[in-house]
């Protein structure tokens, strides 16, 4: 940014894997600057702050919100905390970047959207697939008519399981692999197709590998039908060994495009001794591995954070908002309901009193 448009001063709430991603992405950004970190675990905030030369560290996020120097916060805390932190951040006049999935319930999403609107602050939904360079290029090709009429979009994300223990606890996370990563796939299909109204979802899921760790699903399939006649197909897994697999396929009446997020940016490597780091979720670097370069840029995280900062300065219009997060939240509830009932579920969908999407897999609304 120019001297007349200083970088947006941002506080990071959280200190583990996703907070580290935020900090690393902000560190290479042009429009945003991390000035504080907050985490309740002793030493964690300071460790992240030291790693990225962030000047302030707090053990209470409310002290971060009280800091008048901070204009925007990123929320990289467990899912069940997203709503409360967002409401307090909005009341403090801070713009909000909330990690996916947006919240635990649709009602929480509505509350978050209303609170930020009333406070006059942005509510950004941190869906990096809207910014992933390969996927952005695929959408550009489709939007230019290069594929004809797009009728099917597939998104797959699979790995061996999440980083933090709270993901495995459905009380804190709200669900399993579909909650954790199906939010990416459903958001991607919705965005890629131009945000048509979802009209139905059919899902299947199970706990196939990690029964000793979680009650949540560790592999899921979902088919989303949209009002324009197109289909989104989403597959997610916590049961795939060997590191992250993230890819898309797009089919149109006059063309097709495929994108594998990692393979086109990887160096096929064989090592008998192993080495440092290859790619997210890869458990070993012995034997054949596929180390990637510029990993965060290939995911789209720095572009996402810079975009949100430019929106705060009024230089761009938001490309990922709380309304996107709400659409996804409804699909998550309806998807778990579909898997619980074993049939197609129409949208709009009212989850009733369910406190978490996965509740509708355990006990579907009749």
C-alpha positions as CSV (number, residue, x, y, z in Angstrom):
1,X,0.0,0.0,0.0
2,X,1.0,3.6,-0.5
3,X,2.0,5.9,2.3
4,X,-1.5,7.4,2.2
5,X,-2.9,3.8,2.6
6,X,-1.0,2.2,5.4
7,X,-1.2,-1.5,5.9
8,X,-4.1,-2.8,7.9
9,X,-3.1,-3.5,11.5
10,X,-4.3,-7.0,12.4
11,X,-4.5,-9.1,15.5
12,X,-4.5,-12.9,15.3
13,X,-6.7,-14.9,17.7
14,X,-5.2,-18.4,18.0
15,X,-1.7,-19.7,18.1
16,X,-1.6,-23.2,16.5
17,X,-1.5,-24.4,12.9
18,X,-4.1,-22.1,11.2
19,X,-2.9,-19.1,13.2
20,X,0.6,-19.8,12.0
21,X,-0.7,-19.9,8.4
22,X,-2.3,-16.5,9.0
23,X,0.9,-15.1,10.5
24,X,3.0,-16.4,7.7
25,X,0.6,-15.2,5.0
26,X,0.4,-11.7,6.6
27,X,4.2,-11.6,6.8
28,X,4.5,-11.7,3.0
29,X,1.5,-9.5,2.3
30,X,1.6,-6.0,1.0
31,X,-1.6,-4.6,2.5
32,X,-1.7,-6.1,5.9
33,X,0.5,-6.2,9.0
34,X,0.2,-8.5,12.1
35,X,0.6,-6.4,15.3
36,X,-0.7,-8.8,18.0
37,X,-1.5,-12.4,18.8
38,X,-3.8,-13.8,21.5
39,X,-4.0,-17.3,22.9
40,X,-5.0,-18.6,26.4
41,X,-2.3,-21.3,26.5
42,X,0.7,-20.1,28.4
43,X,3.6,-19.2,26.1
44,X,1.8,-20.0,22.8
45,X,0.9,-16.5,21.8
46,X,4.4,-15.3,22.6
47,X,6.0,-18.1,20.7
48,X,4.0,-17.3,17.5
49,X,4.7,-13.6,18.0
50,X,8.5,-14.3,18.3
51,X,8.5,-16.5,15.2
52,X,7.0,-13.7,13.0
53,X,8.3,-10.7,14.9
54,X,4.8,-9.6,15.9
55,X,5.2,-6.9,18.7
56,X,2.3,-7.8,21.1
57,X,1.2,-11.1,22.7
58,X,-1.9,-11.6,24.9
59,X,-3.3,-14.5,26.9
60,X,-6.8,-13.0,26.7
61,X,-8.2,-12.1,23.3
62,X,-10.4,-9.4,24.9
63,X,-7.2,-7.4,25.7
64,X,-6.3,-7.7,22.0
65,X,-9.8,-6.4,21.1
66,X,-9.3,-3.5,23.5
67,X,-6.2,-2.4,21.7
68,X,-7.1,0.8,19.7
69,X,-4.1,0.1,17.3
70,X,-5.8,-3.0,15.9
71,X,-8.2,-2.5,13.0
72,X,-8.9,-6.2,12.0
73,X,-8.8,-9.6,13.6
74,X,-8.4,-13.0,12.2
75,X,-10.1,-15.8,14.2
76,X,-8.2,-19.1,14.1
77,X,-9.8,-20.5,17.2
78,X,-11.9,-23.7,17.6
79,X,-15.2,-23.6,15.8
80,X,-17.4,-23.3,18.9
81,X,-15.7,-20.0,19.7
82,X,-16.2,-18.3,16.3
83,X,-19.5,-16.7,17.1
84,X,-18.7,-15.2,20.5
85,X,-15.4,-13.8,19.4
86,X,-17.0,-12.3,16.3
87,X,-19.7,-10.6,18.3
88,X,-17.1,-9.1,20.7
89,X,-14.9,-8.1,17.9
90,X,-17.7,-6.3,16.1
91,X,-18.7,-4.5,19.3
92,X,-15.1,-3.4,19.6
93,X,-15.2,-1.9,16.1
94,X,-12.8,-4.5,14.5
95,X,-13.2,-6.0,11.1
96,X,-13.4,-9.8,11.3
97,X,-11.8,-12.6,9.3
98,X,-13.4,-15.8,10.5
99,X,-11.9,-19.2,9.6
100,X,-14.1,-21.9,8.1
101,X,-16.5,-23.3,9.0
102,X,-18.1,-20.0,10.0
103,X,-19.8,-21.2,13.2
104,X,-21.7,-24.1,14.8
105,X,-25.2,-23.2,13.8
106,X,-27.1,-21.2,11.1
107,X,-28.5,-19.0,13.9
108,X,-24.9,-18.1,15.0
109,X,-24.1,-17.2,11.4
110,X,-27.1,-14.9,11.2
111,X,-26.1,-13.3,14.6
112,X,-22.6,-12.8,13.3
113,X,-23.7,-11.2,10.1
114,X,-26.2,-8.9,11.9
115,X,-23.7,-7.8,14.5
116,X,-21.0,-6.9,12.0
117,X,-23.5,-5.0,9.8
118,X,-24.8,-3.1,12.8
119,X,-21.2,-2.2,13.8
120,X,-20.3,-1.1,10.3
121,X,-17.4,-3.6,10.1
122,X,-16.6,-6.2,7.5
123,X,-17.2,-9.9,8.1
124,X,-14.9,-11.8,5.9
125,X,-15.2,-15.6,5.4
126,X,-11.7,-17.1,5.1
127,X,-12.3,-19.5,2.2
128,X,-8.9,-19.7,0.6
129,X,-10.1,-21.8,-2.4
130,X,-11.6,-18.5,-3.7
131,X,-8.1,-17.2,-4.0
132,X,-6.1,-20.4,-5.0
133,X,-4.3,-19.4,-8.2
134,X,-5.0,-22.6,-10.1
135,X,-8.6,-22.6,-9.1
136,X,-9.0,-18.9,-9.9
137,X,-7.6,-19.5,-13.4
138,X,-10.0,-22.4,-13.9
139,X,-12.9,-20.2,-13.0
140,X,-11.6,-17.4,-15.3
141,X,-11.6,-19.9,-18.2
142,X,-15.1,-21.1,-17.4
143,X,-16.4,-17.5,-16.9
144,X,-15.0,-16.6,-20.4
145,X,-17.0,-19.4,-21.9
146,X,-14.1,-21.6,-22.6
147,X,-15.8,-24.8,-21.2
148,X,-19.3,-24.0,-22.6
149,X,-22.1,-24.6,-20.1
150,X,-20.6,-26.0,-16.9
151,X,-22.7,-28.8,-15.6
152,X,-20.4,-30.6,-13.1
153,X,-17.8,-29.3,-10.6
154,X,-15.9,-31.7,-8.4
155,X,-13.7,-30.8,-5.5
156,X,-11.7,-33.4,-3.4
157,X,-9.6,-32.8,-0.3
158,X,-8.1,-35.7,1.6
159,X,-5.4,-36.3,4.2
160,X,-4.7,-38.4,7.3
161,X,-6.4,-36.2,9.8
162,X,-6.3,-32.8,11.4
163,X,-3.5,-31.2,13.4
164,X,-5.2,-30.3,16.7
165,X,-7.1,-32.6,19.2
166,X,-10.2,-30.4,19.2
167,X,-11.0,-31.3,15.6
168,X,-11.6,-34.9,16.7
169,X,-14.0,-33.8,19.5
170,X,-17.4,-33.3,17.9
171,X,-18.5,-31.2,20.9
172,X,-15.9,-28.6,20.0
173,X,-15.8,-29.0,16.2
174,X,-19.4,-29.7,15.3
175,X,-18.6,-32.6,13.0
176,X,-15.9,-34.6,11.3
177,X,-14.3,-34.5,7.9
178,X,-17.4,-33.2,6.2
179,X,-17.6,-30.3,8.7
180,X,-13.9,-29.7,8.5
181,X,-13.3,-29.9,4.7
182,X,-16.7,-30.4,3.1
183,X,-17.1,-26.7,4.0
184,X,-14.3,-26.0,1.4
185,X,-15.8,-28.2,-1.3
186,X,-19.4,-26.9,-1.0
187,X,-18.2,-23.3,-0.9
188,X,-15.9,-23.9,-3.9
189,X,-18.7,-25.4,-6.1
190,X,-21.1,-22.6,-5.1
191,X,-18.5,-19.9,-5.8
192,X,-17.2,-21.5,-9.1
193,X,-20.7,-21.8,-10.5
194,X,-21.5,-18.1,-9.8
195,X,-23.3,-18.6,-6.5
196,X,-26.6,-20.2,-7.7
197,X,-29.0,-21.3,-5.0
198,X,-28.4,-24.8,-3.7
199,X,-31.6,-26.8,-4.0
200,X,-30.7,-30.2,-2.6
201,X,-27.9,-32.3,-1.2
202,X,-27.3,-36.1,-1.0
203,X,-24.5,-37.2,1.3
204,X,-22.9,-40.4,2.6
205,X,-20.3,-40.7,5.3
206,X,-18.8,-43.0,7.9
207,X,-16.1,-43.5,10.5
208,X,-13.9,-46.0,8.7
209,X,-10.4,-45.6,10.2
210,X,-10.4,-43.4,13.3
211,X,-13.1,-45.0,15.5
212,X,-10.8,-44.9,18.5
213,X,-10.3,-41.1,18.1
214,X,-13.6,-39.6,17.1
215,X,-17.3,-40.1,16.8
216,X,-17.1,-37.9,13.8
217,X,-17.1,-39.0,10.1
218,X,-13.6,-39.5,8.7
219,X,-14.7,-39.9,5.0
220,X,-17.6,-38.3,3.2
221,X,-19.2,-37.9,-0.2
222,X,-21.8,-35.2,-1.1
223,X,-23.6,-34.2,-4.2
224,X,-25.1,-30.7,-4.3
225,X,-27.8,-29.8,-6.8
226,X,-28.0,-26.1,-7.8
227,X,-30.9,-24.1,-9.2
228,X,-29.2,-23.5,-12.5
229,X,-29.1,-27.3,-13.1
230,X,-25.4,-27.8,-12.3
231,X,-24.1,-30.4,-9.9
232,X,-21.3,-30.1,-7.3
233,X,-19.6,-33.3,-6.2
234,X,-17.5,-33.1,-3.0
235,X,-15.3,-35.8,-1.4
236,X,-13.4,-35.4,1.8
237,X,-11.3,-37.6,4.0
238,X,-9.3,-37.8,7.2
239,X,-8.4,-41.4,6.3
240,X,-6.0,-40.9,3.4
241,X,-2.3,-41.5,4.3
242,X,0.6,-39.8,2.5
243,X,-0.1,-36.1,2.9
244,X,-2.6,-33.7,1.4
245,X,-4.5,-34.4,-1.8
246,X,-6.5,-31.4,-3.1
247,X,-7.9,-31.3,-6.6
248,X,-10.8,-30.1,-8.8
249,X,-12.4,-31.3,-12.1
250,X,-14.8,-29.0,-14.1
251,X,-16.9,-30.4,-16.9
252,X,-18.7,-28.2,-19.5
253,X,-20.6,-28.8,-22.7
254,X,-17.5,-27.7,-24.7
255,X,-14.6,-28.4,-22.5
256,X,-13.1,-29.7,-19.3
257,X,-10.3,-28.6,-17.0
258,X,-8.5,-30.4,-14.2
259,X,-6.3,-28.9,-11.4
260,X,-4.3,-30.8,-8.8
261,X,-3.3,-28.2,-6.2
262,X,0.0,-29.9,-5.3
263,X,1.3,-32.0,-8.1
264,X,1.9,-29.1,-10.5
265,X,4.0,-27.3,-7.9
266,X,5.8,-30.3,-6.5
267,X,9.3,-31.8,-7.0
268,X,9.1,-35.6,-7.3
269,X,11.8,-36.6,-4.8
270,X,13.2,-39.9,-3.6
271,X,15.3,-39.9,-0.3
272,X,16.4,-42.9,1.7
273,X,17.4,-40.7,4.7
274,X,14.5,-38.3,4.6
275,X,14.7,-34.5,4.9
276,X,12.8,-31.6,6.6
277,X,9.3,-30.7,5.2
278,X,7.5,-31.8,2.1
279,X,3.9,-30.7,2.2
280,X,1.1,-30.3,4.7
281,X,0.1,-33.6,6.5
282,X,2.9,-35.6,4.9
283,X,4.0,-37.9,7.8
284,X,7.5,-38.8,6.4
285,X,10.0,-37.7,3.7
286,X,11.7,-41.1,3.3
287,X,11.1,-42.9,0.0
288,X,9.2,-41.0,-2.7
289,X,7.7,-37.6,-1.7
290,X,6.5,-34.5,-3.4
291,X,7.9,-31.4,-1.7
292,X,6.1,-28.2,-2.8
293,X,7.4,-24.7,-3.1
294,X,5.7,-21.4,-2.3
295,X,3.0,-23.5,-0.5
296,X,1.0,-20.7,1.1
297,X,0.9,-18.8,-2.2
298,X,-0.3,-21.9,-4.0
299,X,-3.1,-22.3,-1.5
300,X,-4.0,-18.6,-1.8
301,X,-3.6,-17.5,1.8
302,X,-1.5,-14.4,1.3
303,X,-3.7,-13.2,-1.6
304,X,-6.7,-13.8,0.7
305,X,-5.3,-11.7,3.5
306,X,-4.2,-8.9,1.2
307,X,-7.6,-8.8,-0.4
308,X,-9.4,-8.5,3.0
309,X,-7.1,-5.6,3.9
310,X,-7.7,-3.8,0.7
311,X,-11.5,-4.2,1.3
312,X,-11.0,-2.5,4.7
313,X,-9.3,0.4,2.9
314,X,-12.2,0.6,0.5
315,X,-10.0,-0.4,-2.5
316,X,-11.9,-3.7,-3.4
317,X,-15.3,-5.3,-2.9
318,X,-15.3,-8.4,-0.7
319,X,-15.1,-11.7,-2.5
320,X,-15.8,-13.9,0.5
321,X,-18.3,-12.8,3.1
322,X,-20.3,-14.1,6.0
323,X,-23.2,-14.8,3.6
324,X,-21.0,-17.3,1.8
325,X,-20.3,-18.9,5.2
326,X,-24.0,-19.1,6.0
327,X,-24.8,-20.9,2.7
328,X,-22.1,-23.4,3.6
329,X,-23.4,-23.8,7.1
330,X,-26.9,-24.7,5.8
331,X,-25.3,-27.3,3.4
332,X,-23.4,-28.8,6.3
333,X,-26.5,-29.3,8.3
334,X,-28.5,-30.6,5.3
335,X,-25.6,-32.9,4.4
336,X,-25.4,-34.5,7.8
337,X,-29.2,-34.9,7.7
338,X,-29.0,-36.6,4.3
339,X,-26.3,-39.0,5.5
340,X,-28.4,-39.8,8.7
341,X,-31.6,-40.4,6.7
342,X,-29.9,-42.1,3.7
343,X,-31.7,-39.9,1.2
344,X,-31.7,-36.7,-0.7
345,X,-32.6,-33.5,1.4
346,X,-34.1,-30.4,-0.2
347,X,-33.0,-26.9,0.6
348,X,-33.8,-24.4,2.2
349,X,-33.3,-26.6,5.2
350,X,-34.3,-25.9,8.8
351,X,-32.1,-28.0,11.3
352,X,-34.5,-27.3,14.1
353,X,-32.9,-27.3,17.6
354,X,-29.7,-29.2,16.5
355,X,-26.6,-27.6,18.2
356,X,-24.1,-29.0,15.7
357,X,-24.3,-30.3,12.1
358,X,-23.2,-33.8,13.1
359,X,-26.2,-34.1,15.5
360,X,-28.3,-34.7,12.4
361,X,-26.2,-37.7,11.4
362,X,-26.5,-39.2,14.8
363,X,-30.3,-38.3,15.1
364,X,-31.8,-36.9,11.9
365,X,-34.8,-34.6,12.1
366,X,-37.9,-36.6,11.1
